[in-house]
Amino acid sequence: MKKLIALGLVMLLCGVMFVGADDAKVMPKRIGRIYLAPSFAFANGEFNKDGEYEGYDSGEGAMKALNLGVALEYGPLDWLTAALQWAPGWNMWSDVDTSIALSDEVNANGVMDLFVGAKIQIIGEKGLIQNTMFRFAVGPGIKIPLPGPDYEEQVKNSMNGDPVTAANVDKHSLGVGARVYFDYIINEKFFINLYSEFIGYPIKGDLKKSGYMGYYLATQMDGAGVDSSKIVNYGYDLTFELEPVFSTPIGGGIIFTGGLPFNYKINPGIKYDVSYPNSVVEGMFASYFVDEDPSHLFAIKPNVSFFFTSWKLPTEFRLQYGIPVAGKNDRATHSISLIGKLYLKI
């Protein structure tokens, strides 16, 4: 049962944050950049609490999803980039192999939360402190929660045998944090990037809005006099990444770039803050709300890109494949992303 509850809470596409990890460069002044980023992700297994890979049996939660993300970035100053990123953005289609609902078709459709922030280059070619060997930038930001599925409606769908959206694809809770970027520039063609992101979630989530099973349990708890409105503590998300990057012109106004990011993500696990009116009610529900162990996921994300600088609107295409290598208490999610970046003067 605990796994079924967790299915309604987990962020299924946690390994597809292809826009967040970036180098310490900033946009030129008065230049804007538009991202369009379709991505396909799938997970046929997970890394268990001992760090061993376990494939999913039938009905245990194997998933696949098609996501479309977009982002807007603009350089109001040479050393400052403002960003609005919805990537991953919208799960246009998904399929989850689980038996938690009466329906034969269970999905994780829906929208991710929106990230709004800025990147300030402290050290670098355009930084507040100019330097040609190092780039260092910081990026404060917030995650703005967007609406999740209506789970009262999903329960009705289940009873009618219609498709059921069983899980949120994001936390749908306010997040506050920052990103840190550092580049060591070896020469004009090669640099090494270090990146880190921390997002904390200060507001506890409503169990009833967390997912199909969360809604079902919350309605039972409400009937027993237990307040389920603010009991889900998402903690934080912490990411570290190391990426060597090679870039060189290949003629015809085209720049080729290849990178090999080594990505490591940590989450402390969902915690539950539940107050029971008496021991009898506690005995009815307490076993469902055992705090989760921390999750860890190490992945590599090789990518190649081609930047067509001579086009009327310079455009870059980037292909990336995320490969889970090791972890604990996390899905082994693979992802394939094609990211288009369009540059324009504003």
C-alpha positions as CSV (number, residue, x, y, z in Angstrom):
1,M,0.0,0.0,0.0
2,K,2.8,2.4,0.8
3,K,4.1,2.1,-2.8
4,L,0.6,2.9,-4.1
5,I,0.5,6.1,-2.0
6,A,4.0,7.1,-3.2
7,L,2.9,6.7,-6.8
8,G,0.5,9.5,-6.3
9,L,3.2,11.8,-4.9
10,V,6.4,11.0,-6.9
11,M,7.6,13.4,-9.7
12,L,7.7,10.9,-12.6
13,L,10.0,13.0,-14.7
14,C,12.6,14.0,-12.2
15,G,15.4,13.1,-14.5
16,V,14.4,15.3,-17.4
17,M,15.4,18.8,-16.2
18,F,17.2,19.5,-19.4
19,V,17.0,23.3,-19.2
20,G,18.1,23.8,-15.6
21,A,21.6,22.5,-15.8
22,D,23.6,25.0,-17.8
23,D,26.9,26.8,-18.0
24,A,27.9,30.1,-16.4
25,K,27.4,32.2,-19.6
26,V,24.7,34.9,-19.8
27,M,22.7,36.2,-22.7
28,P,24.1,39.2,-24.6
29,K,22.4,42.5,-23.8
30,R,19.0,42.8,-25.6
31,I,19.1,39.3,-27.0
32,G,16.3,36.8,-26.2
33,R,16.3,33.0,-26.5
34,I,13.3,30.8,-26.9
35,Y,13.4,27.1,-26.1
36,L,11.1,24.4,-27.5
37,A,11.9,21.0,-25.9
38,P,10.0,17.8,-26.7
39,S,11.2,14.9,-24.6
40,F,10.4,11.2,-24.2
41,A,11.0,9.4,-20.9
42,F,10.5,5.9,-19.7
43,A,11.2,3.8,-16.6
44,N,11.0,0.0,-16.5
45,G,12.5,-0.4,-13.0
46,E,14.0,1.4,-10.0
47,F,17.0,1.4,-7.7
48,N,15.9,-0.1,-4.4
49,K,16.9,1.0,-0.8
50,D,20.1,-1.1,-1.1
51,G,21.0,0.6,-4.4
52,E,20.2,-2.5,-6.5
53,Y,18.3,-2.3,-9.7
54,E,14.9,-4.0,-9.8
55,G,12.8,-4.3,-12.9
56,Y,9.0,-3.7,-12.5
57,D,6.7,-6.6,-12.7
58,S,3.3,-6.2,-14.2
59,G,1.3,-3.6,-12.4
60,E,4.2,-2.2,-10.3
61,G,4.5,1.2,-12.0
62,A,6.5,1.0,-15.3
63,M,5.9,4.3,-17.1
64,K,6.5,6.1,-20.3
65,A,5.7,9.7,-21.1
66,L,5.9,12.4,-23.9
67,N,6.6,15.9,-22.5
68,L,6.8,19.3,-24.2
69,G,8.7,22.1,-22.5
70,V,9.3,25.7,-23.3
71,A,11.5,28.5,-21.9
72,L,12.1,32.2,-22.4
73,E,15.4,34.0,-21.5
74,Y,16.4,37.6,-22.0
75,G,19.5,39.7,-21.4
76,P,18.5,43.1,-20.1
77,L,22.1,43.7,-19.1
78,D,25.4,42.2,-20.3
79,W,25.9,40.4,-16.9
80,L,22.2,39.5,-16.2
81,T,19.8,37.0,-17.8
82,A,16.1,36.8,-16.8
83,A,14.5,33.4,-17.3
84,L,11.0,31.8,-17.3
85,Q,11.4,28.1,-17.7
86,W,8.6,25.5,-18.1
87,A,10.7,22.5,-18.9
88,P,9.8,19.8,-18.3
89,G,6.5,21.4,-19.1
90,W,3.4,19.5,-20.1
91,N,3.0,15.8,-20.1
92,M,1.0,15.5,-23.4
93,W,0.8,11.7,-23.2
94,S,1.8,9.0,-20.7
95,D,1.1,5.5,-19.6
96,V,1.6,4.0,-16.2
97,D,1.4,0.2,-15.7
98,T,-0.4,0.0,-12.4
99,S,-3.4,-1.6,-10.9
100,I,-4.3,1.1,-8.4
101,A,-7.4,2.1,-10.3
102,L,-10.3,0.1,-11.8
103,S,-9.5,1.6,-15.2
104,D,-7.3,-0.3,-17.7
105,E,-5.7,3.0,-18.8
106,V,-3.7,4.9,-16.1
107,N,-1.6,7.9,-16.9
108,A,0.5,10.7,-15.4
109,N,-0.7,13.5,-17.7
110,G,-0.5,17.1,-16.5
111,V,1.7,20.0,-16.1
112,M,5.0,20.7,-14.3
113,D,5.5,23.7,-12.1
114,L,7.0,26.9,-13.5
115,F,10.5,28.2,-12.7
116,V,11.1,31.9,-12.7
117,G,14.6,33.3,-12.0
118,A,17.7,35.1,-13.1
119,K,21.4,34.4,-13.7
120,I,23.9,37.0,-12.5
121,Q,27.5,36.6,-13.9
122,I,29.8,37.6,-11.0
123,I,33.0,36.6,-12.7
124,G,33.6,36.2,-16.5
125,E,34.0,37.9,-19.8
126,K,30.8,39.9,-19.2
127,G,30.8,39.6,-15.4
128,L,30.9,42.2,-12.7
129,I,34.5,41.1,-12.3
130,Q,36.0,40.5,-15.7
131,N,38.0,37.3,-16.3
132,T,38.8,35.2,-19.3
133,M,39.8,32.0,-17.4
134,F,36.8,31.5,-15.1
135,R,33.1,32.2,-15.2
136,F,31.0,32.2,-12.0
137,A,27.3,33.0,-11.9
138,V,24.5,32.7,-9.4
139,G,20.8,32.2,-10.2
140,P,18.1,32.9,-7.5
141,G,14.6,31.7,-8.4
142,I,11.3,30.3,-7.4
143,K,9.1,27.4,-8.6
144,I,5.5,28.6,-9.0
145,P,3.0,25.8,-8.4
146,L,0.6,25.1,-11.3
147,P,-2.7,23.2,-10.8
148,G,-2.6,19.4,-10.6
149,P,-5.4,17.0,-11.7
150,D,-8.8,17.1,-10.2
151,Y,-8.7,13.8,-8.2
152,E,-12.4,13.8,-7.4
153,E,-12.9,13.7,-11.1
154,Q,-10.3,10.9,-11.5
155,V,-12.1,8.7,-8.9
156,K,-15.2,9.1,-11.0
157,N,-13.3,8.1,-14.1
158,S,-12.0,5.1,-12.3
159,M,-15.5,4.0,-11.3
160,N,-16.7,4.4,-14.9
161,G,-13.6,2.6,-16.4
162,D,-12.4,5.8,-18.1
163,P,-8.7,6.8,-18.3
164,V,-7.4,7.8,-14.9
165,T,-4.6,10.3,-14.1
166,A,-3.1,8.6,-11.1
167,A,-0.1,10.8,-10.2
168,N,1.1,14.3,-10.1
169,V,4.1,14.9,-12.4
170,D,5.4,17.6,-10.0
171,K,5.0,18.7,-6.4
172,H,2.6,21.6,-7.1
173,S,4.0,23.4,-4.1
174,L,5.9,26.7,-3.8
175,G,9.7,26.2,-4.2
176,V,12.4,28.7,-3.3
177,G,16.1,28.3,-4.0
178,A,19.1,29.1,-6.2
179,R,21.5,27.8,-8.9
180,V,25.2,28.1,-8.9
181,Y,27.4,27.9,-12.1
182,F,31.1,27.7,-12.4
183,D,33.2,27.3,-15.7
184,Y,36.9,26.6,-15.9
185,I,37.9,27.7,-19.4
186,I,40.8,25.6,-20.6
187,N,41.0,27.1,-24.1
188,E,38.7,28.5,-26.8
189,K,37.3,25.1,-27.6
190,F,37.1,23.4,-24.2
191,F,35.8,24.2,-20.7
192,I,34.6,22.3,-17.7
193,N,31.3,23.3,-16.0
194,L,30.2,22.7,-12.4
195,Y,26.6,23.3,-11.6
196,S,24.4,23.0,-8.5
197,E,20.7,23.6,-7.8
198,F,18.9,23.7,-4.5
199,I,15.1,24.1,-4.3
200,G,13.4,24.0,-0.9
201,Y,9.6,23.5,-0.3
202,P,8.6,25.5,2.7
203,I,4.8,24.9,2.5
204,K,3.4,21.5,3.3
205,G,1.2,19.9,0.7
206,D,-2.5,18.8,0.8
207,L,-2.8,15.0,0.8
208,K,-6.1,15.2,-1.1
209,K,-4.3,17.0,-4.0
210,S,-1.3,14.7,-4.1
211,G,-2.6,11.9,-6.3
212,Y,-5.3,9.2,-6.7
213,M,-4.4,7.2,-3.6
214,G,-3.7,10.3,-1.6
215,Y,-7.2,11.7,-2.4
216,Y,-8.8,8.4,-1.5
217,L,-7.0,8.2,1.9
218,A,-7.6,11.9,2.6
219,T,-11.4,11.4,2.2
220,Q,-11.3,8.5,4.7
221,M,-9.2,10.6,7.1
222,D,-11.5,13.6,6.9
223,G,-14.4,11.3,7.9
224,A,-12.5,10.2,10.9
225,G,-11.7,13.7,12.0
226,V,-8.0,13.9,10.8
227,D,-6.9,17.1,9.1
228,S,-5.1,16.0,5.9
229,S,-4.8,19.5,4.4
230,K,-1.1,20.3,5.2
231,I,0.7,17.0,6.1
232,V,3.0,16.3,3.1
233,N,6.5,17.7,3.6
234,Y,8.5,17.6,0.3
235,G,11.7,18.8,1.8
236,Y,14.1,19.8,-0.9
237,D,15.7,18.9,-4.2
238,L,19.5,19.1,-4.5
239,T,21.4,18.6,-7.8
240,F,25.1,18.5,-8.6
241,E,26.5,18.3,-12.1
242,L,29.9,18.1,-13.7
243,E,30.2,18.5,-17.5
244,P,33.2,18.7,-19.8
245,V,32.2,20.7,-22.9
246,F,33.9,20.8,-26.3
247,S,32.8,23.3,-29.0
248,T,34.3,24.2,-32.4
249,P,33.2,25.8,-35.7
250,I,32.8,23.2,-38.5
251,G,32.2,25.6,-41.4
252,G,29.2,27.1,-43.1
253,G,28.5,29.2,-40.0
254,I,27.8,26.1,-37.9
255,I,29.2,25.5,-34.4
256,F,29.3,22.0,-33.1
257,T,29.2,21.3,-29.3
258,G,29.4,18.1,-27.4
259,G,29.0,17.6,-23.7
260,L,29.0,14.7,-21.2
261,P,27.2,15.8,-17.9
262,F,27.6,13.6,-14.8
263,N,24.4,14.4,-12.8
264,Y,23.7,13.6,-9.2
265,K,20.3,14.3,-7.5
266,I,19.3,14.0,-3.9
267,N,15.9,14.2,-2.2
268,P,15.4,13.6,1.6
269,G,12.2,11.7,1.0
270,I,8.6,12.7,1.7
271,K,7.8,13.2,5.4
272,Y,4.3,13.2,6.8
273,D,3.1,15.5,9.7
274,V,-0.2,14.0,10.9
275,S,-2.0,14.6,14.1
276,Y,-4.6,12.0,15.2
277,P,-7.5,12.7,17.6
278,N,-7.0,9.4,19.4
279,S,-5.1,6.1,19.4
280,V,-7.9,4.3,17.6
281,V,-7.8,6.6,14.7
282,E,-4.0,6.6,14.7
283,G,-4.1,2.8,14.5
284,M,-6.4,3.1,11.4
285,F,-4.0,5.3,9.4
286,A,-0.5,5.6,10.9
287,S,0.8,2.6,9.0
288,Y,0.2,4.4,5.7
289,F,2.4,7.4,6.6
290,V,5.9,6.1,7.3
291,D,8.5,8.7,6.4
292,E,10.4,7.8,3.2
293,D,14.1,7.3,3.1
294,P,16.3,9.7,1.1
295,S,16.5,9.1,-2.7
296,H,19.7,9.4,-4.8
297,L,20.1,9.2,-8.5
298,F,23.3,9.3,-10.6
299,A,22.9,9.7,-14.3
300,I,25.0,10.7,-17.4
301,K,23.4,12.8,-20.1
302,P,25.6,12.9,-23.3
303,N,24.5,15.6,-25.7
304,V,25.5,17.1,-29.1
305,S,24.3,20.3,-30.6
306,F,24.6,22.2,-33.9
307,F,24.3,26.0,-33.8
308,F,23.4,27.6,-37.2
309,T,24.8,31.1,-36.6
310,S,24.3,32.3,-40.2
311,W,20.5,31.9,-40.3
312,K,18.4,35.0,-40.2
313,L,17.3,33.9,-36.7
314,P,20.3,32.0,-35.3
315,T,19.0,28.6,-34.1
316,E,20.6,25.8,-32.1
317,F,19.5,22.1,-32.0
318,R,20.6,19.9,-29.2
319,L,20.0,16.2,-28.8
320,Q,20.4,14.7,-25.3
321,Y,20.0,11.2,-23.8
322,G,19.7,10.8,-20.0
323,I,20.9,7.4,-18.7
324,P,20.4,6.4,-15.1
325,V,23.5,4.7,-13.8
326,A,23.0,4.2,-10.0
327,G,20.8,5.3,-7.2
328,K,18.7,4.5,-4.1
329,N,14.9,4.7,-3.7
330,D,14.4,6.2,-7.1
331,R,13.1,5.4,-10.5
332,A,15.6,4.5,-13.2
333,T,14.3,7.0,-15.7
334,H,15.7,7.2,-19.2
335,S,15.0,10.4,-21.3
336,I,15.6,11.5,-24.8
337,S,15.3,15.2,-25.5
338,L,15.5,17.3,-28.6
339,I,15.9,21.0,-27.7
340,G,15.6,23.8,-30.1
341,K,16.9,27.3,-29.2
342,L,16.0,30.3,-31.2
343,Y,17.9,33.6,-30.8
344,L,16.4,37.0,-31.6
345,K,17.2,40.6,-30.9
346,I,14.7,42.5,-28.9
